[in-house]
Amino acid sequence: MSRKIKLLWDFRGPDAQETAKHHTIHLKEFAALENLTFHEIDIEEKNPMLFAAFITVDEKDMKTYRDALKPHRGEVG
C-alpha cells in the first residue's frame, strides 16, 4: 500500500483564508491538466492569520507535484 503525502502551502495575513481557498482552485486545475490523481484538496486553519492550502497525493505522484508546484512543506500521512 502506498503512503499518502500531504503537500502544503502557507498563507499569512488578513487575506490568508481567501488566498488559500483560491490556491486550491489552481491545485485542482493542475491535477486535471496533468491527469494526476489526488485524495483531497482543501485548506486548514492554523490561526486566524495563518491558513494552509493542501493536496494529499500518493507517494508515487509526490515528485511530480513537488517539482512543478514547489510546496512550502510536506507531511507523511
Long-range contacts (C-beta under 8 A, 24 or more apart in sequence): 2-58, 2-59, 2-60, 3-58, 3-59, 3-76, 3-77, 4-39, 4-56, 4-57, 4-58, 4-59, 4-76, 4-77, 5-56, 5-57, 5-58, 5-59, 5-62, 5-74, 5-75, 5-76, 5-77, 6-54, 6-55, 6-56, 6-74, 6-75, 6-76, 6-77, 7-54, 7-55, 7-56, 7-57, 7-62, 7-65, 7-66, 7-69, 7-71, 7-73, 7-74, 8-52, 8-53, 8-54, 8-71, 8-72, 8-73, 8-74, 8-75, 9-52, 9-53, 9-54, 9-71, 9-72, 10-46, 10-50, 10-51, 10-52, 10-72, 10-73, 11-50, 11-51, 11-52, 11-53, 12-49, 12-50, 13-49, 14-49, 16-49, 16-50, 16-51, 17-43, 17-45, 17-51, 19-51, 20-51, 20-52, 20-53, 21-53, 23-53, 24-53, 27-53, 27-55, 27-69, 30-65, 30-68, 30-69, 31-55, 34-64, 34-68, 36-61, 36-64, 36-65, 37-61
